[in-house]
């Protein structure tokens, strides 16, 4: 497997997912401006699904393509995390328009962000295993099951399952709220 340049192995896959994510987000936000109700519904649903897929499963694509283009392990992990972190930061910035900076930064710990990180960790592990399986057939790697990748899948899926099993994440939101109140009272932003 030859190593491609930084633009091809890192920027390309990250940018492709970012463009899909940004365009689908923009289409979703702008869709209420469509006067025809049916067209509004179609645009909102299609753009919402595209946003969900690009955000929720983009790391699987980015990690896989980066790996196949010769990115090292650290580079693959960073590439897979770029878009989720950009999206989370956008959400924190939105909250920051209402709350103080420390309160907005605390928003990184909300349950939706934590679920996303769990999904990204599991996807990176799954992508590693899938690519290693393919490379084993080519004779490039000797082992498919490596501890780091298996651990990532187990930890990521375990975290997601834990959050859903524990009253569908409701308790995590309560913990998030209690942490917020403990640190900031009832909020200075409102």
C-alpha positions as CSV (number, residue, x, y, z in Angstrom):
1,X,0.0,0.0,0.0
2,X,1.7,3.2,-1.1
3,X,1.3,6.4,0.9
4,X,-0.6,9.2,-0.8
5,X,0.1,12.8,-0.2
6,X,-1.4,14.6,2.9
7,X,-4.2,16.2,0.7
8,X,-5.3,12.8,-0.7
9,X,-5.0,10.7,2.5
10,X,-6.2,13.2,5.1
11,X,-7.8,16.4,3.7
12,X,-9.7,14.7,0.8
13,X,-11.8,12.2,2.9
14,X,-12.4,14.8,5.7
15,X,-13.4,17.5,3.2
16,X,-15.8,15.3,1.3
17,X,-17.7,14.4,4.5
18,X,-17.5,18.0,5.7
19,X,-19.0,19.2,2.4
20,X,-21.9,16.7,2.6
21,X,-22.4,17.6,6.3
22,X,-22.3,21.4,5.7
23,X,-24.6,21.3,2.6
24,X,-27.1,19.0,4.2
25,X,-27.2,21.2,7.4
26,X,-27.6,24.3,5.3
27,X,-30.4,22.7,3.3
28,X,-32.1,21.5,6.5
29,X,-31.9,25.0,8.1
30,X,-33.1,26.7,4.9
31,X,-35.9,24.2,4.1
32,X,-38.6,26.0,6.2
33,X,-38.3,28.9,3.7
34,X,-39.8,26.7,1.0
35,X,-43.4,27.8,0.5
36,X,-44.7,24.6,-0.9
37,X,-45.4,22.3,2.2
38,X,-44.7,19.1,0.3
39,X,-41.4,20.3,-1.1
40,X,-40.5,21.7,2.3
41,X,-41.1,18.2,3.9
42,X,-39.2,16.4,1.2
43,X,-36.2,18.8,1.5
44,X,-36.2,18.7,5.3
45,X,-36.4,14.9,5.4
46,X,-33.7,14.3,2.7
47,X,-31.3,16.9,4.1
48,X,-31.9,15.7,7.6
49,X,-31.1,12.1,6.6
50,X,-28.0,13.2,4.7
51,X,-26.9,15.2,7.7
52,X,-27.5,12.3,10.1
53,X,-25.6,9.9,7.9
54,X,-22.6,12.2,7.2
55,X,-22.3,13.0,10.9
56,X,-23.0,9.6,12.3
57,X,-21.2,7.5,9.8
58,X,-18.7,9.9,8.3
59,X,-15.9,8.7,10.6
60,X,-16.2,5.2,9.2
61,X,-15.6,6.5,5.7
62,X,-12.9,8.9,6.7
63,X,-11.0,6.4,8.7
64,X,-11.2,3.7,6.0
65,X,-10.2,5.9,3.1
66,X,-7.4,7.5,5.1
67,X,-6.1,4.0,6.0
68,X,-6.2,2.8,2.4
69,X,-4.4,5.9,1.3
70,X,-1.5,5.3,3.7
71,X,-2.3,7.4,6.8
72,X,-0.8,6.2,10.0
73,X,-2.9,5.3,13.1
74,X,-2.7,8.7,14.8
75,X,-3.5,10.5,11.5
76,X,-6.5,8.2,10.9
77,X,-7.9,8.9,14.3
78,X,-7.5,12.6,14.0
79,X,-9.0,12.6,10.5
80,X,-12.0,10.6,11.8
81,X,-12.6,13.0,14.7
82,X,-12.3,16.3,12.7
83,X,-15.9,16.5,11.4
84,X,-17.6,15.4,14.7
85,X,-15.6,17.9,16.6
86,X,-16.4,20.7,14.1
87,X,-20.1,19.8,14.4
88,X,-19.9,19.7,18.2
89,X,-18.1,23.0,18.2
90,X,-20.8,24.6,16.0
91,X,-23.4,23.4,18.5
92,X,-21.4,24.8,21.4
93,X,-21.1,28.1,19.5
94,X,-24.9,28.2,19.1
95,X,-25.3,27.7,22.9
96,X,-22.6,30.3,23.4
97,X,-24.9,32.9,21.9
98,X,-27.1,32.4,25.0
99,X,-24.9,31.2,27.8
100,X,-21.5,32.4,29.1
101,X,-18.3,30.8,27.6
102,X,-17.8,28.3,30.5
103,X,-21.5,27.3,30.4
104,X,-21.3,26.9,26.6
105,X,-18.0,24.8,26.9
106,X,-19.8,22.5,29.3
107,X,-22.2,21.8,26.5
108,X,-19.5,19.6,24.9
109,X,-20.6,17.0,27.6
110,X,-24.2,16.8,26.6
111,X,-25.6,13.3,25.9
112,X,-25.9,13.7,22.1
113,X,-22.2,14.6,21.9
114,X,-21.2,11.7,24.1
115,X,-23.3,9.3,21.9
116,X,-21.6,10.7,18.8
117,X,-18.1,10.1,20.3
118,X,-19.1,6.5,21.3
119,X,-20.2,5.9,17.7
120,X,-17.0,7.4,16.2
121,X,-14.9,5.2,18.5
122,X,-16.8,2.1,17.5
123,X,-16.6,3.1,13.8
124,X,-12.8,3.6,13.9
125,X,-12.4,0.1,15.5
126,X,-14.8,-1.4,12.9
127,X,-13.0,0.3,10.0
128,X,-9.6,-0.9,11.3
129,X,-10.9,-4.5,11.4
130,X,-12.6,-4.3,8.0
131,X,-9.5,-2.8,6.3
132,X,-7.2,-5.3,8.0
133,X,-9.4,-8.1,6.8
134,X,-9.1,-6.9,3.3
135,X,-5.3,-6.3,3.6
136,X,-4.8,-9.8,5.1
137,X,-6.3,-11.3,1.9
138,X,-3.7,-9.3,0.0
139,X,-1.0,-10.5,2.3
140,X,-0.2,-6.9,3.6
141,X,-1.0,-7.6,7.2
142,X,-0.8,-10.8,9.2
143,X,-3.5,-10.3,11.9
144,X,-7.0,-9.0,11.5
145,X,-8.0,-8.9,15.2
146,X,-5.8,-6.5,17.0
147,X,-6.4,-5.4,20.6
148,X,-6.8,-1.7,19.9
149,X,-9.4,-2.1,17.2
150,X,-11.4,-4.8,19.1
151,X,-11.3,-2.6,22.2
152,X,-12.5,0.4,20.3
153,X,-15.5,-1.5,19.0
154,X,-16.4,-2.9,22.4
155,X,-15.9,0.4,24.2
156,X,-17.8,2.4,21.6
157,X,-20.7,0.1,21.3
158,X,-20.7,-0.6,25.1
159,X,-20.9,3.2,25.7
160,X,-23.8,3.6,23.3
161,X,-25.6,0.6,24.8
162,X,-25.1,1.8,28.3
163,X,-26.5,5.2,27.5
164,X,-29.5,3.8,25.8
165,X,-30.1,1.0,28.3
166,X,-30.0,3.4,31.2
167,X,-33.5,4.8,30.6
168,X,-32.8,5.8,27.0
169,X,-30.2,8.3,28.1
170,X,-32.6,10.3,30.2
171,X,-30.5,9.8,33.3
172,X,-27.4,11.0,31.4
173,X,-29.3,14.2,30.7
174,X,-30.1,14.6,34.4
175,X,-26.4,14.1,35.2
176,X,-25.6,16.7,32.6
177,X,-28.1,19.1,34.1
178,X,-27.0,18.4,37.7
179,X,-23.4,19.0,36.6
180,X,-24.4,22.3,35.0
181,X,-26.2,23.4,38.1
182,X,-23.3,22.4,40.4
183,X,-20.9,24.4,38.3
184,X,-23.0,27.4,37.2
185,X,-26.1,27.5,39.4
186,X,-29.2,27.8,37.2
187,X,-27.3,29.6,34.4
188,X,-26.2,33.2,33.9
189,X,-27.2,33.2,30.3
190,X,-30.9,33.3,30.7
